[in-house]
Amino acid sequence: MRLQGLYSELLELLSRNEELHLAKDKSPPFMVQQFKCELLK
């Protein structure tokens, strides 16, 4: 289940990155949203 750990690490980085984007221009990057949706399927 090493891959699962990598995924959660990646998601954590993405959400942190998303927060930075939101702070800057208030619009969440579409790719991040799409990626999260793919992972949650």
URTAFEN-V905700 format. One line per field, one symbol per residue. ss: DSSP state (@ for helix, = for strand, . for the rest). phi: phi as a letter, one per 20 degrees, with the letter a starting at -180 (. if undefined). psi: psi as a letter, one per 30 degrees, with the letter a starting at -180 (. if undefined). A space follows every 10 residues. Layout:
ss: ???
phi: ???
psi: ???
This chain:
ss: .@@@@@@@@@ @@@@@@@@@@ @@@@@....@ @@@@@@@@@@ .
phi: .ffgffffff ffffffffff ffffcmcffg gfffffffff f
psi: geeeeeeeee eeeeeeeeee eeeeggjkke eeeeeeeeef .
